[in-house]
Amino acid sequence: MKKQLREHLEKIRSSITPELRSKYSKAIWQRLEQTEVFQNAKHVACYAHFRSEVQTLQFFENYPDKHFYLPRTKGKEMEFLLYCKDDTFQVDDYGIMIVTGDNIIAPEKLDLILAPGLGFTQEGGRIGYGAGYYDRYLKKTSCPALGLAFEEQILEELPLDPWDHLLQAVITEKRILLPKEGSIKFNTDENRVNTNLLRKNENKEDTMQKWICTACNYIYDPAIGDEDGGIEPGTAFEDIPEDWVCPDCGVGKDFFEPYED
């Protein structure tokens, strides 16, 4: 069952165009950087984006005060090595870029883990590629783990096994998904992250009104903005310059009306 589900989820993620993947990835990182849990983290385990995953590497240089680490697998285990832009890289058996060298960080030294995946749920459920590397690694550390995902990857439920490790939150281009109160069981008190640290500016963005173009049905989402039009994520429609035009059909702002999901 999981094999077919993984194939289905990968097809869904791969159906997102490269242009949108780039645009959504930028919005995800901008949403991530608004959280205190990321702002306070100095040592961040991440991943080198592969195929159609949420993009990562190009954003590291935006945070010069942080140290980023990339995964390397050894047998059935995984470790994280310090990333430096000028490092020499290799490609592993899965086709993923990995850091060479021996600058490995101990699991207990990490402040935050940013995990990829194929599918996620509101409750922090995650399904990866099936090797179980993240599930085994997350048992070694008490730091919070967040999933980076496109909105299309969010599901109502997933067929999880007892050994599947739940995430503390999932961040998409549109929102931060936090588990319902009491829905996640933590191994230790240290593994319980204060969800208030993840909520900074979230309520404001979630309540910002979307607008739809009556000429072509393009929807302006303030959480995403319009990168090509110079509109930053988090910009309310009312604050967009009056000479802005619809990215799809070119009509002016007066052709837009409030949109309800």
C-alpha positions in Angstrom: 0.0 0.0 0.0 2.7 2.5 1.0 4.6 1.8 -2.3 1.7 2.8 -4.4 1.0 5.8 -2.2 4.6 7.0 -2.5 4.4 6.6 -6.3 1.1 8.6 -6.3 2.5 11.3 -4.1 5.7 11.7 -6.1 3.6 12.2 -9.3 1.6 14.9 -7.6 4.7 16.7 -6.4 6.4 16.3 -9.8 3.3 17.8 -11.5 4.1 21.2 -10.0 5.9 23.2 -12.6 9.6 24.2 -12.0 8.5 27.8 -12.0 5.9 27.3 -9.3 8.2 25.0 -7.3 10.8 27.9 -7.2 8.1 30.4 -6.3 6.5 28.3 -3.6 9.9 27.3 -2.1 10.7 31.0 -1.6 7.4 31.5 0.1 8.0 28.5 2.4 11.4 29.8 3.4 9.9 33.3 4.0 7.3 31.8 6.2 9.8 29.7 8.0 12.1 32.6 8.8 9.2 34.4 10.6 9.1 31.7 13.3 11.1 32.1 16.4 12.1 28.5 16.5 14.1 29.1 13.2 15.3 32.6 14.3 16.7 31.1 17.5 18.4 28.1 15.8 22.1 28.3 15.1 22.7 24.7 14.0 20.1 23.6 11.4 20.0 20.2 9.8 18.4 20.4 6.3 18.8 18.6 3.0 20.0 19.1 -0.6 16.8 19.3 -2.6 16.3 16.4 -5.0 14.0 16.1 -8.0 10.8 18.0 -7.1 11.4 18.6 -3.4 11.0 22.0 -1.7 14.2 23.8 -2.7 16.8 24.5 0.0 20.4 25.2 -1.0 20.0 28.6 -2.6 18.4 30.0 0.6 21.2 29.1 3.0 23.2 32.2 2.1 20.3 34.4 3.3 21.1 33.4 6.9 24.9 34.0 7.5 24.4 33.6 11.3 23.4 30.0 11.0 25.3 26.7 10.3 23.5 24.3 7.9 24.1 20.6 7.8 23.3 18.1 5.0 22.6 14.4 5.5 24.9 11.5 4.5 23.8 7.8 4.8 26.0 5.0 6.1 24.4 1.7 5.9 21.0 2.0 7.7 22.0 5.1 9.6 22.2 8.8 8.7 24.5 11.6 9.9 24.6 15.4 9.2 27.8 17.2 7.9 28.5 20.9 7.9 27.6 22.5 4.6 30.0 25.1 3.1 29.3 26.6 -0.3 32.8 26.0 -1.6 32.9 22.3 -0.4 33.5 19.4 -2.7 30.3 17.3 -3.2 29.5 13.8 -4.3 26.4 12.1 -5.5 25.3 9.1 -3.5 23.5 5.9 -4.7 20.2 7.7 -4.6 21.4 10.5 -6.8 21.4 13.0 -3.9 24.2 15.5 -3.5 26.2 14.9 -0.3 29.0 16.7 1.5 32.4 15.1 1.7 34.7 15.2 4.7 34.2 14.4 8.4 32.7 17.6 9.9 29.8 15.7 11.5 27.6 17.3 14.1 26.3 15.2 17.0 22.5 14.8 17.1 22.3 16.5 20.5 24.0 19.6 19.2 21.3 20.4 16.6 18.8 23.2 17.3 16.4 22.3 14.4 15.8 19.7 11.7 14.1 20.6 8.4 12.8 17.4 6.8 11.7 16.6 3.2 9.0 14.1 2.4 6.4 12.9 -0.1 3.3 13.4 2.1 2.4 15.1 5.4 -0.6 15.5 7.7 -1.9 18.2 10.0 -0.9 16.1 13.0 2.8 16.0 11.9 2.6 12.6 10.1 5.2 12.2 7.4 5.8 9.6 4.7 9.3 9.6 3.0 10.9 7.4 0.5 10.7 4.2 2.6 14.3 3.8 3.9 13.5 5.1 7.4 16.6 7.3 7.8 14.8 10.2 9.3 12.6 8.1 11.7 15.8 6.5 13.1 17.7 9.7 13.3 14.9 11.7 15.0 15.0 9.2 17.9 18.5 10.4 18.7 17.8 14.1 19.1 15.4 16.2 21.2 15.4 19.2 18.9 12.2 20.1 17.0 11.7 18.7 13.5 9.7 20.6 10.9 8.5 19.4 7.5 8.9 21.5 4.3 6.1 20.8 1.9 4.0 22.1 -1.0 0.3 22.5 -0.2 -0.4 19.7 -2.7 1.4 17.3 -0.4 -0.9 17.8 2.6 -3.3 14.9 3.2 -6.1 14.2 5.7 -4.3 11.0 6.9 -1.4 8.7 6.2 -0.9 5.0 6.9 1.7 5.4 9.6 3.5 2.7 11.5 4.4 2.8 15.2 8.0 3.6 14.4 7.2 6.6 12.2 8.3 9.8 14.0 5.9 12.7 14.1 7.0 16.2 13.2 6.2 19.2 15.4 4.9 21.2 12.4 4.7 21.3 8.6 5.3 24.5 6.6 3.8 25.1 3.2 3.7 28.1 0.9 0.3 29.0 2.4 0.4 28.1 6.1 2.0 26.5 9.1 0.3 23.3 10.0 0.4 22.7 13.8 -0.8 19.5 15.5 -4.1 19.6 17.3 -3.7 19.9 21.1 -2.8 16.5 22.5 -2.6 14.7 19.1 1.1 14.2 19.2 2.8 12.0 21.8 6.4 13.1 22.6 9.1 10.7 23.8 10.4 13.2 26.4 9.6 16.6 27.7 12.6 18.0 25.9 11.1 16.9 22.6 8.1 19.1 23.2 8.6 22.4 21.2 6.7 25.4 22.3 4.2 25.8 19.4 3.9 29.5 20.2 7.4 29.9 18.7 5.9 28.7 15.4 2.9 31.0 15.4 4.6 34.4 14.9 2.7 36.4 12.3 0.8 33.2 11.3 -2.7 34.5 12.3 -2.2 37.7 10.4 -1.3 36.0 7.2 -4.0 33.3 7.4 -6.7 36.0 7.7 -5.5 38.1 4.8 -8.2 38.3 2.0 -7.5 36.5 -1.3 -8.7 38.3 -4.5 -9.8 36.7 -7.8 -9.4 38.2 -11.3 -12.9 38.3 -12.9 -11.3 38.2 -16.4 -9.3 35.0 -16.1 -9.9 33.5 -12.5 -6.3 34.1 -11.4 -6.3 34.2 -7.6 -4.0 36.7 -5.8 -2.9 35.1 -2.5 -1.2 37.6 -0.1 0.7 34.7 1.5 2.5 34.1 -1.8 2.5 37.5 -3.4 3.6 38.0 -7.0 7.4 37.6 -7.3 7.4 38.4 -11.0 5.4 41.6 -10.4 7.6 42.7 -7.5 5.0 42.0 -4.8 6.5 40.4 -1.7 4.7 37.6 0.2 2.5 39.0 3.0 1.4 42.0 1.0 -2.4 42.7 1.3 -4.2 43.3 -2.0 -5.0 46.8 -0.8 -1.3 47.6 -0.5 -0.4 46.6 -4.0 0.5 49.6 -6.3 -2.3 50.8 -8.4 -0.4 50.1 -11.6 0.0 46.4 -10.8 -1.7 44.1 -13.4 -2.9 40.5 -13.3 0.1 38.1 -13.9 -2.0 35.9 -16.2 -4.1 38.2 -18.3 -2.8 41.7 -17.7 -5.9 43.5 -16.5 -5.8 46.1 -13.7 -6.7 45.8 -10.0 -10.3 47.1 -10.7 -11.0 43.7 -12.3 -10.5 41.9 -9.0 -13.0 41.0 -6.3 -12.7 39.3 -2.9 -12.4 35.5 -3.2 -13.7 33.0 -0.7 -12.2 29.5 -0.6 
